[in-house]
Amino acid sequence: MSEDAVGPGQIQVIAEAGAPSELVPAGLRSTDAVRERASIIAAINGAVADESLTRLVVVAGPELPDAFCAAVVGRVMLAERLDLEIALVLPHPTPASTIYGLPTGPDATALAVDGAAEELPLIRDDMAIVLLGQARQRGVDGPFDGESYVDSELLVRGKAKAVVIEPTATMPGVRARLDKRFRSKWHLGRAAQTGAPALIVERDGITAPRPTKRSTFYRHQHHWKLVRP
């Protein structure tokens, strides 16, 4: 972890190692981190130790940027600091930038410092992992055989290739659909749940190392504050 210039205490930067240097806002306190639990915990703990902190700018690298940002937001959630405004600086378009209508590249850097924050639903799963872009619940070596619901609405019972899940920028917070050759209808709700003898869960491009029998993505009890255009 390294620290650069110290700027106003109200805004701090957490930059992923390897993030383009030109996307890191100049003149602010900046801490480097990698997409690993210990590194992100240390970065968040260091940031929230500053009682004057009001905004956290998250600058992602080019590889799986949504996953890095989600990991940081997840640690903010677990630290019970969702009062902080969070600005995401993504190097290129991603599912999260599309969902939340965010600019990318240098435009994202400018917005991160000068933009206003808006309260939005925060989506997490039963492993306390935040989802910012897209998740998939799929079988281990092909289709899964189970049941999937969005709230109390049955999405599928039996075999399916996968369930695709995304957060929404408006209530109720979650949408899900079946992964088919021809795009299927989105179903909106507070939660999307799938159960099967063996499921593999992919979150923001990261595949879980082990199968599970149940996976649920749902709206957290508190909103988060995202800087948006």
N, C-alpha and C positions, 0 to 999 in steps of 0.2 A: 504494500500500500504506500502510495506517495502523495504528498500534498504540494500543490503549486501555490500560486499567489492567494493571499487572503483578501477577500472582498467583503461586501456587506454581509453581516451575520444572518440576515433574513433569507438569503438564497445560498444554497450550496449545491455542488455538482457531484454526482457519482458517475464516473465514466468507465465503461468497460475497457479493459486492456485491449489495445488494437483498434479502438474507435478512432476515426479520422480526427486529427488534432484540430482541424479547422472547424469542426462542429462543436468543440468545447467552448462555451462562453468565456470570454477573456475577463480577467480581473476578479473572478470569484474563487472561493475556496473549492478545490477540486480533489477528490479522492479516487484513486484507481481501484478497480475490483475485477475479478474474474467470475464467470458463471459457476461458482461453487458455493456451497452453503456457508462455510466458515468465512470466506472472503466477503460475502455480501452481509453477513451478520456483523462483522467488524466494521464495515463501511457504514451501515445503518446506525450502529451503536455510537460511532464517532460523530455522525451527523446530528443525531437527536440529543446528544449531550449539550449542544448549543441551545440554550433556552430561547434565544431570539430567532431560531429557525422557523420560517413560515413557508418556504417553498423549496422543494427538492427537484433538481433538474437531472434527469437520467439520460445519459448519452450512450447509445448502444453501438456495438461494433457491427461489421457487415454480415457476420454469420449468426443466423437465428436471433435477430434483434428483439423480436417479440418475447422470446423466452427469457432473455436477460432482463428486460424491463419488467416482465411478470414476476421474476424472482425477487427483484427489488421491491416492487409493490407488495408482494406477499410478506416480506420481512417488515415492511412498514405496518401492514395490517397486524401481524403478530406482536409488534412492539406497541400496539394500540396508539398509533400516531396518525390515524386517518384524518386528523385535523389539518395535516400538512397539505399544501397544494403540490401537485406533482405534474411536472412537464416532461414529456417524452421527446427525445431527439432521436429520430430514426433515420438511418443513412439512406434508405431507399423505401419505396412503397412496400407495405406488408399487409396482412389481414387486419391487424390492429389499426393501422393508419386509415384503411378503408372504413372500418366499422365506426371509428370515432371522428372521421373527417379531418385527419391531421395532415399538415404539410410534412415534408421530409427534407433532408439535407439542410443547407444554410437557412432556408425559410423556417425550418423547425427550430433552429438555434435562436433566431430573432424572436419567434413567438414564445419560446421558453422563458425569456427574460421579461418581455413586455406584455404578454397576453394575460387574459383574465381566466380564472378557474371556474369550473361548473361542477356541481355535484351530480354524480352519475351512479347507477347501480354497479356494485363490485361483485364480480363472479369468481367463485372459488369452487374447489371440489372437496370431497370428504377426506382428502389427505392434506387439507389446508394449503393447497397450491392454487395460486391465482391464475385465471385464464384471461388473456387480453386479446388474443386473436382467434384461433380455431383449435378445436379438439376433435379427436375421433376415438370412438369405442368400437373395436373390431375383434374378430376372432384371431386365434394364435397363428393358424396356418391356412386361413380361408374364412368363410362366413362363420358367424357365431349362431348358436341356437339358443334363444332365450326370449326375454321380454324387455321392452323399452317403453317408458312413459315420459310425457311432458306434463308435469303436474299430475292430474288424474286421467289424462287423455292417453289412450293406448296408441303408441306409435307403430309397434310391431310385436307380434307373438309368433315365434318360429324362427326360421333362418333368415338372416340378412347379412349383406356384405359388411356394413358398418353404419354407425350413427354419427353424423356430423353435428357438432355443437359450437355455437358462437355466443358471446355476450352481445347485448344490444345497448345502444346509447340511451334508450328510453325504457321505462317500465313496460313489462314486468321484469326484464333483465336477461332472459335466456331465450334462445331459439334453437331448435333442433330439427333435423330432417334425415331421412334415409339416404345413404350414399348409393345412388343408382346411376345407370348410364345416362338417362335423361333426368335432369334435376327434378327432385321431388319438392313437395310443398314444405315450407317452413312452418313449424308449430311453436307458438310463443307461450312462455310460462315463467314461473319463478324457479323451477328446477327441472332438470332432465336426468332421468335415471335409467340405467340398463343393468340387467342381471343375466348371467349365463354361467355355465360350468367353468369357462375360462375366457377372460377378456384381456385384450391388450389396449392400454390407453395411451394415446398420443396427445401431448399438450404443447401447443405452440411450436411444433416441429420436434419435440423431444419425446422419444418412446420410452415408456416405463420399462424398467429392467425385468420385472416379473409380472405374470398374469394375475388377475384378480377375479373374483366372482361377482363383484358389484361395483359400479362406478356412478357417482352422482355429482353433477355440477349444479350449483344453486346460488341464489342471490344472498350475499352476506347481509348480516343484520344492519350494518352501517354502510353508507355510500362512501365513495372516494371523491376527491376533488381533482379533476383533470383540467389542465390548461388547454383550451381549445380556441380555434379562430372565432 
